[in-house]
Structure formats: structure tokens, C-alpha cells
Amino acid sequence: MRRLWLIFTQATTVALALLFVVNTLKPQWLQREGQALTEVVALRTAAPAWPASGASGAGFTGYSAAARAAAPAVVSVTASKAGARNPHAQDPTFRFFFGERGAETQVGFGSGVIVSTQGILLTNNHVIEGAGEIEVRLSDGREARAEIVGTDPETDLAVLRIQLDRLPAITLGRLDALQVGDVVLAIGNPFNVGQTVTSGIVSALGRQGLGLSTFESFVQTDAAINPGNSGGALVDVHGHLVGINTAIFSRSGGSMGIGFAIPVDVAQQVMEGLLRDGQVTRGWIGVEPRDLTPEFAENFHLPVRSGVLITGVLQDGPASKGGLKPGDVVVSVAGQPVATTAQLLHSVAALKPGNEAVIGVQRGTQALQLTLTIAQRPKQPAARRPR
């Protein structure tokens, strides 16, 4: 009996040892058919991936769909112009030591946006200003020489044309649907490193008084914009164009989270004017305005506290012929109230040259309605842009 017990215990020990070894090295030998496959499927679905960009779902979808939609229409722009010739180039001594040296070519880099499959591009005027040659490079690697259709220094916009087939074109968005806090993407060619997409939000709308251009109503964003992004696209989460990136506020030359874009409605208006007439049609009355201050209104006992003070009137200009005088305060244009110089500038510019418009004026204690014949705004030089 004792011998049988010893054999049983030894067999049990060996069996348990074998079971331990098999379970450690070949556990699938001990599982029923289909059990291992079920566990593998469970592992793959335990942490579901985010839905694809643009798909419905509770998770964050990213902005890859917007980037894919807009990026092919954003191009790199290279503008070349002859540099200043050395004033000593004709000096024989200078030529003896330094040889014959012509003017060095200056090259600038920026971005542009294809807005029509017919090859129409939008960019900044300061990107191509003074350029003798303009080269455009698409995201698919194709290159073409661009011609200037027209420029508008007062909004810092330029329209170019290239001759290529199968061109992508961006979809124009609606500025009235854009709100502060909306996510936007900036697409361009910063520092000439190649096409780059950055993201941020709309920080402000209708930003004025920056001294960047004559007509200002910028979209402000904290999406990273750097030198070379000028002329590139600011798009919404659908990939629709909402602005043309134009400037940054920076103490270092790089992005500090304060960038500005020309609104798409302004860009479209300028583009259509340049394509149709070769210039942008704007109204003009020939005055020198400044904002009305509370101190001025109080000192001159004016019954109004908002408006635009006229400090000068151009002789034989529309305002002069219509009876407007220095010291008058303009309070409305064509029935619309104006409270600042920027509002007056935009309201007059929106009037059609050749038409008459009623200007509401406060002259001392008198409220007057003057009828002026609007003229075409003279071409203005490019505004000096802070860097």
C-alpha cells in the first residue's frame, strides 16, 4: 500500500510540473477552439480609435480634412527684383580692386492662394511690389511664372495670373459666419521652409487702427504666422478661405500669437474690381478728417458728442463744392451714422463715384444736410508697413 501511495504522489507531482511548464510555454494547447481568437478581437477593440476626420462621433476629429481641402490651392511665391547698383561701380579704382559688379538681384518669399481654376491668385501687394519676375510653386511641385493683373496698395492686395492646367481652387468662405473663438488654420510658406499648416482661433474681428494699410478691418488670430506666410490662406474648419494672411505683431520677427488677415469679403471685392476695371473703384470727397474728442465738442459747445471733425477741405474737391467747411463735424454719410475716421473712410469709399450722396453735418449749433457729388478716389501710394 505504501508503495502505491509513493507512486501516486510522484505521478501527481510530475503531472503538475508538466502542466505548469505547458501553461507557461504553450498556453494555447490548454484552450478550447475559438477562445484565443475571441480574446485577440477584444484586445483590438478595447481602445477604439478616434473617428476619421470629418466623420461624426463624440471624439475630436482634428482638422486634416480642412487642410486637405485648402492646402493644394496655397502656393509659394518668389519675387525677384534688381537691387540698387553700387554708387562706386563706375569708379576705375573700385573696378580694379573689386571687378565689374552689377546690381545684385534681391529675392523675396511669400505665399499666395489660387481662387480660380483659370489661374487667378491672391497675394499681398508687399510680397510682389517692385518685382521684375514672380515665380509660383504649387504644392504638387509644378512651377509657373506669374503676371500681375493688378495691385491695391491701400488694402495690401495683389492679383496674379498663371498659365497651368488642372489647377486646384480654394472655396471662398463667409465672413459673416465667422465668430471670435472659431478655430482657423493658417497655411503658407514661412521662412521658405515649405508649405506649413498652423492652427489657432479667431482672436478678434474688424481690427482697425494698426497703420498697416489705409482700409483696415482685419481678422486677428493666434495661429502662428511668420515671415513668408504673407499672402497665404486663413481658412475655417471646412477649409474655406476666410482671410489673406498679411502681417504680425512681433518684437522678435517671429510669431507672438498676434497675426492679422485681410477678410475674404474685402479680398473678393478688390479682386473683382481689378479683374473688371484694372483698379478698385472707391468714393472720395477730398477732406482731412480726425476723430471728434469730448474736449473739442465741449470747448465749442457742440450738441453732438460723436462724429468726425473735418480739419481740412481740398480746394475744388467734392466736399468743397458741396459746401463742407473746416470745423464741420460729419455725423452721417448716406443716412448711416459715422463716429470715427475709419467709419467715415469706409462709408465714403463704398459710395459710387459720379453719384450724389447726402452728408449729415453739425456746424456749431446747426444741423445741416449737404449734397455732394462723389468722385473717384485717387490712387494712393503703398502704406508704410511696420515690421
C-alpha positions as CSV (number, residue, x, y, z in Angstrom):
1,M,0.0,0.0,0.0
2,R,2.8,2.4,0.9
3,R,4.5,1.7,-2.4
4,L,1.3,2.5,-4.4
5,W,0.9,5.8,-2.5
6,L,4.5,6.8,-3.3
7,I,3.9,6.1,-7.0
8,F,0.7,8.1,-7.0
9,T,2.3,11.1,-5.3
10,Q,5.3,11.1,-7.6
11,A,3.0,10.8,-10.7
12,T,0.9,13.7,-9.4
13,T,4.0,15.9,-8.8
14,V,5.3,15.1,-12.4
15,A,1.9,15.9,-13.9
16,L,1.6,19.2,-12.1
17,A,5.1,20.1,-13.1
18,L,4.3,19.3,-16.8
19,L,1.1,21.3,-16.6
20,F,3.0,24.3,-15.2
21,V,5.6,24.1,-18.0
22,V,2.9,23.7,-20.7
23,N,0.8,26.6,-19.3
24,T,3.9,28.8,-19.3
25,L,5.3,28.0,-22.7
26,K,2.3,26.8,-24.8
27,P,-0.9,28.1,-23.1
28,Q,-2.9,27.8,-26.4
29,W,-2.6,24.0,-26.0
30,L,-4.8,24.2,-23.0
31,Q,-7.5,26.5,-24.5
32,R,-10.7,25.4,-26.3
33,E,-11.1,26.1,-30.0
34,G,-12.1,29.8,-30.7
35,Q,-11.2,31.1,-27.2
36,A,-7.9,32.6,-28.2
37,L,-9.4,34.4,-31.3
38,T,-12.1,35.9,-29.2
39,E,-9.5,37.4,-26.8
40,V,-7.5,38.9,-29.7
41,V,-10.5,40.6,-31.1
42,A,-11.4,42.0,-27.7
43,L,-7.9,43.5,-27.3
44,R,-8.2,45.2,-30.7
45,T,-11.5,46.9,-29.9
46,A,-10.8,47.7,-26.3
47,A,-9.5,51.2,-27.1
48,P,-11.3,52.4,-30.2
49,A,-9.5,54.9,-32.4
50,W,-10.9,58.4,-33.0
51,P,-13.2,58.6,-35.9
52,A,-11.7,59.7,-39.2
53,S,-11.5,63.5,-39.8
54,G,-14.9,64.8,-40.8
55,A,-16.8,61.8,-39.5
56,S,-19.5,62.0,-36.9
57,G,-18.7,60.9,-33.4
58,A,-18.1,62.2,-29.9
59,G,-14.3,62.2,-30.2
60,F,-12.1,65.0,-31.5
61,T,-11.8,64.7,-35.3
62,G,-8.9,67.0,-36.0
63,Y,-8.5,69.4,-38.9
64,S,-6.9,67.2,-41.5
65,A,-10.0,67.4,-43.8
66,A,-9.8,71.2,-43.8
67,A,-6.1,71.1,-44.5
68,R,-6.5,68.6,-47.4
69,A,-9.2,70.8,-48.9
70,A,-7.3,74.0,-48.8
71,A,-3.6,73.2,-49.0
72,P,-3.4,72.3,-52.7
73,A,-4.6,75.8,-53.6
74,V,-2.0,77.6,-51.5
75,V,1.3,78.3,-53.3
76,S,4.7,79.6,-52.6
77,V,5.6,82.9,-54.3
78,T,9.2,84.0,-55.1
79,A,9.6,87.6,-56.2
80,S,12.9,88.8,-57.7
81,K,13.9,92.4,-58.3
82,A,17.1,94.1,-59.2
83,G,18.9,95.6,-56.3
84,A,20.4,99.1,-56.1
85,R,23.6,99.5,-58.1
86,N,26.8,100.3,-56.1
87,P,27.4,104.1,-56.4
88,H,31.1,103.4,-56.9
89,A,30.6,100.9,-59.7
90,Q,31.9,103.3,-62.3
91,D,35.0,104.3,-60.3
92,P,38.1,102.8,-62.1
93,T,39.8,102.2,-58.7
94,F,36.8,100.4,-57.4
95,R,36.6,98.2,-60.5
96,F,40.4,97.5,-60.2
97,F,40.0,96.1,-56.7
98,F,36.5,94.6,-56.9
99,G,36.0,93.9,-60.6
100,E,32.9,94.5,-62.6
101,R,29.9,94.2,-60.3
102,G,26.3,94.7,-61.5
103,A,23.3,95.2,-59.3
104,E,22.6,92.2,-57.1
105,T,19.2,90.6,-57.5
106,Q,17.0,90.7,-54.4
107,V,14.7,87.8,-53.8
108,G,11.7,87.8,-51.5
109,F,9.5,84.9,-50.5
110,G,5.8,84.8,-49.7
111,S,2.6,82.8,-50.3
112,G,-0.5,83.1,-52.5
113,V,-3.9,81.5,-52.9
114,I,-5.4,80.1,-56.1
115,V,-9.0,81.3,-56.1
116,S,-10.0,80.3,-59.7
117,T,-9.2,77.3,-61.9
118,Q,-8.4,79.8,-64.6
119,G,-5.2,80.7,-62.8
120,I,-6.2,83.7,-60.7
121,L,-4.2,84.1,-57.5
122,L,-4.5,86.4,-54.5
123,T,-1.4,87.6,-52.5
124,N,-0.2,90.6,-50.7
125,N,1.0,93.7,-52.5
126,H,4.1,93.9,-50.4
127,V,5.1,90.4,-51.4
128,I,5.4,91.3,-55.1
129,E,5.9,95.1,-55.0
130,G,8.6,96.2,-57.4
131,A,9.3,92.6,-58.6
132,G,10.6,92.1,-62.1
133,E,9.9,88.3,-62.1
134,I,7.4,86.3,-60.0
135,E,7.6,82.6,-59.7
136,V,4.9,80.4,-58.3
137,R,5.4,76.9,-57.0
138,L,2.4,74.6,-56.3
139,S,2.1,72.0,-53.6
140,D,2.3,69.3,-56.3
141,G,5.7,70.6,-57.4
142,R,4.7,72.4,-60.5
143,E,6.1,75.9,-61.2
144,A,5.0,78.8,-63.3
145,R,5.8,82.4,-64.0
146,A,3.1,84.8,-62.8
147,E,1.9,88.0,-64.3
148,I,0.5,90.9,-62.3
149,V,-3.2,91.5,-63.1
150,G,-3.4,94.5,-60.7
151,T,-2.5,95.7,-57.2
152,D,-4.2,97.7,-54.5
153,P,-1.7,99.1,-52.0
154,E,-4.5,100.6,-49.8
155,T,-5.6,97.1,-48.8
156,D,-2.2,95.5,-49.5
157,L,-3.6,93.1,-52.0
158,A,-2.4,91.9,-55.4
159,V,-4.0,89.7,-58.1
160,L,-1.8,87.4,-60.2
161,R,-2.4,85.1,-63.1
162,I,-0.6,81.8,-64.0
163,Q,-1.0,79.6,-67.1
164,L,-1.3,76.0,-65.9
165,D,-4.0,73.4,-66.4
166,R,-5.7,71.2,-63.8
167,L,-5.4,73.9,-61.1
168,P,-7.0,73.5,-57.7
169,A,-9.0,76.4,-56.4
170,I,-9.9,77.2,-52.8
171,T,-13.6,77.7,-51.8
172,L,-14.4,81.2,-50.5
173,G,-15.9,81.3,-47.1
174,R,-18.4,83.7,-45.5
175,L,-17.0,86.3,-43.1
176,D,-20.5,86.9,-41.5
177,A,-20.4,83.3,-40.3
178,L,-17.0,83.7,-38.6
179,Q,-17.1,84.4,-34.9
180,V,-14.5,85.1,-32.2
181,G,-13.3,81.8,-30.8
182,D,-13.8,79.8,-34.0
183,V,-10.9,77.6,-35.0
184,V,-8.9,78.7,-38.1
185,L,-5.8,77.3,-39.9
186,A,-3.0,79.4,-41.4
187,I,-1.4,77.9,-44.5
188,G,1.7,79.3,-46.2
189,N,5.4,79.1,-46.7
190,P,7.0,80.6,-43.6
191,F,10.8,81.3,-43.9
192,N,10.6,79.5,-47.2
193,V,10.8,76.1,-45.4
194,G,7.8,74.8,-47.5
195,Q,4.1,74.6,-47.1
196,T,3.1,74.7,-43.4
197,V,-0.2,74.5,-41.6
198,T,-0.7,76.0,-38.2
199,S,-3.9,76.3,-36.1
200,G,-5.4,78.8,-33.7
201,I,-8.6,80.7,-33.1
202,V,-10.2,83.9,-34.2
203,S,-9.0,86.4,-31.6
204,A,-10.9,89.5,-32.9
205,L,-12.8,90.7,-35.9
206,G,-12.8,94.2,-37.5
207,R,-9.4,95.2,-36.0
208,Q,-8.5,98.7,-37.1
209,G,-6.1,101.5,-36.3
210,L,-2.9,99.4,-36.8
211,G,-1.3,101.6,-39.5
212,L,-0.8,98.6,-41.8
213,S,-2.9,99.8,-44.7
214,T,-5.4,102.6,-45.5
215,F,-8.5,100.4,-45.3
216,E,-8.3,98.1,-42.2
217,S,-10.8,95.6,-40.9
218,F,-8.5,92.7,-40.0
219,V,-9.3,89.2,-38.7
220,Q,-6.9,88.7,-35.8
221,T,-5.7,85.2,-35.0
222,D,-3.3,83.5,-32.7
223,A,-2.5,80.8,-35.4
224,A,1.3,81.0,-35.9
225,I,2.1,83.4,-38.8
226,N,5.7,84.1,-39.7
227,P,7.6,85.9,-42.4
228,G,6.8,84.1,-45.6
229,N,3.2,83.5,-44.6
230,S,2.2,86.8,-46.2
231,G,-0.3,86.2,-48.9
232,G,-1.2,82.8,-47.6
233,A,-4.6,81.4,-46.6
234,L,-6.5,81.7,-43.4
235,V,-9.2,79.0,-43.5
236,D,-12.0,77.8,-41.3
237,V,-12.6,74.2,-40.2
238,H,-14.2,73.4,-43.5
239,G,-11.2,74.5,-45.5
240,H,-12.9,77.6,-46.8
241,L,-11.0,80.8,-47.2
242,V,-11.8,83.5,-44.6
243,G,-8.8,85.7,-45.0
244,I,-5.4,86.5,-46.6
245,N,-2.6,86.5,-44.0
246,T,-0.8,89.8,-44.2
247,A,1.0,90.8,-41.0
248,I,2.1,90.0,-37.5
249,F,2.8,92.0,-34.3
250,S,6.2,90.9,-33.2
251,R,9.2,92.2,-31.3
252,S,11.4,89.4,-32.4
253,G,10.4,88.9,-36.1
254,G,8.7,85.6,-35.3
255,S,5.1,84.7,-34.2
256,M,3.9,86.1,-30.9
257,G,0.4,84.9,-31.3
258,I,-0.9,88.2,-32.8
259,G,-1.4,87.8,-36.5
260,F,-3.7,89.7,-39.0
261,A,-5.5,88.6,-42.1
262,I,-7.4,90.7,-44.7
263,P,-11.1,89.5,-44.6
264,V,-12.2,87.4,-47.6
265,D,-15.1,89.8,-48.5
266,V,-12.6,92.7,-48.8
267,A,-10.2,90.4,-50.9
268,Q,-13.1,89.4,-53.2
269,Q,-14.2,93.0,-53.7
270,V,-10.7,94.1,-54.6
271,M,-10.1,91.1,-56.9
272,E,-13.3,91.7,-58.8
273,G,-12.5,95.4,-59.2
274,L,-9.0,94.7,-60.5
275,L,-10.2,92.0,-62.9
276,R,-13.1,94.1,-64.2
277,D,-11.7,97.6,-64.3
278,G,-8.0,97.3,-63.6
279,Q,-8.5,99.3,-60.5
280,V,-10.6,99.3,-57.3
281,T,-13.5,101.8,-57.6
282,R,-13.9,103.8,-54.4
283,G,-15.7,107.0,-53.5
284,W,-13.8,110.2,-52.4
285,I,-14.8,113.6,-51.2
286,G,-11.4,115.3,-50.5
287,V,-11.3,116.1,-46.8
288,E,-8.8,115.8,-43.9
289,P,-10.6,114.1,-41.0
290,R,-9.9,113.4,-37.4
291,D,-11.9,111.8,-34.6
292,L,-14.0,114.2,-32.6
293,T,-12.8,114.4,-29.0
294,P,-15.1,115.2,-26.0
295,E,-12.8,118.2,-25.2
296,F,-13.3,119.7,-28.6
297,A,-17.1,119.2,-28.5
298,E,-17.2,120.8,-25.1
299,N,-15.0,123.8,-25.9
300,F,-17.0,124.6,-29.0
301,H,-20.4,123.9,-27.3
302,L,-21.4,121.3,-29.9
303,P,-24.6,119.5,-29.2
304,V,-23.1,116.2,-30.5
305,R,-20.5,114.0,-28.8
306,S,-19.7,111.6,-31.7
307,G,-18.7,112.2,-35.3
308,V,-15.7,113.1,-37.4
309,L,-14.1,116.6,-37.3
310,I,-13.1,118.0,-40.7
311,T,-9.8,119.8,-40.3
312,G,-9.1,120.5,-44.0
313,V,-11.0,120.6,-47.2
314,L,-9.3,120.2,-50.6
315,Q,-9.9,123.2,-52.9
316,D,-12.3,122.4,-55.8
317,G,-12.8,118.9,-54.4
318,P,-16.3,117.3,-54.0
319,A,-16.5,118.4,-50.3
320,S,-15.6,122.0,-51.1
321,K,-18.0,122.2,-54.0
322,G,-20.8,120.7,-51.8
323,G,-20.3,123.3,-49.1
324,L,-18.4,121.4,-46.4
325,K,-16.0,123.5,-44.4
326,P,-13.1,123.0,-41.9
327,G,-14.6,122.8,-38.4
328,D,-17.7,120.9,-39.5
329,V,-18.4,117.6,-37.8
330,V,-19.7,114.8,-40.1
331,V,-22.2,112.7,-38.3
332,S,-23.7,110.6,-41.1
333,V,-23.0,109.5,-44.7
334,A,-25.9,108.5,-46.9
335,G,-28.1,108.1,-43.9
336,Q,-25.6,105.9,-42.0
337,P,-24.1,107.3,-38.8
338,V,-20.3,107.7,-38.5
339,A,-18.4,108.1,-35.3
340,T,-14.8,107.6,-36.2
341,T,-12.4,108.5,-39.0
342,A,-12.2,104.8,-40.1
343,Q,-16.0,104.6,-40.4
344,L,-16.1,107.8,-42.5
345,L,-13.3,106.5,-44.8
346,H,-15.1,103.2,-45.3
347,S,-18.5,104.8,-45.8
348,V,-17.3,107.2,-48.4
349,A,-15.2,104.6,-50.2
350,A,-18.4,102.4,-50.5
351,L,-20.2,105.2,-52.5
352,K,-20.2,105.0,-56.3
353,P,-18.2,107.8,-58.0
354,G,-20.5,110.1,-60.0
355,N,-23.5,109.6,-57.7
356,E,-24.8,112.2,-55.2
357,A,-24.8,111.4,-51.5
358,V,-26.2,113.3,-48.5
359,I,-23.7,114.1,-45.8
360,G,-25.1,114.9,-42.3
361,V,-23.0,117.8,-40.8
362,Q,-23.1,119.5,-37.4
363,R,-21.8,123.1,-37.9
364,G,-21.8,124.8,-34.5
365,T,-25.4,124.6,-33.3
366,Q,-26.7,124.0,-36.8
367,A,-27.5,120.5,-38.2
368,L,-27.1,120.5,-41.9
369,Q,-27.7,118.1,-44.8
370,L,-25.2,118.7,-47.6
371,T,-25.4,117.0,-51.0
372,L,-22.1,116.1,-52.5
373,T,-21.2,114.6,-55.9
374,I,-18.8,111.7,-55.1
375,A,-15.5,111.4,-57.1
376,Q,-13.2,108.5,-57.8
377,R,-10.6,108.1,-55.1
378,P,-7.1,109.0,-56.5
379,K,-4.5,106.2,-56.5
380,Q,-2.6,106.3,-53.2
381,P,1.0,105.1,-52.5
382,A,1.5,102.0,-50.5
383,A,1.3,102.5,-46.8
384,R,4.5,102.0,-44.8
385,R,4.2,98.7,-43.1
386,P,5.7,98.2,-39.6
387,R,7.8,95.1,-39.3
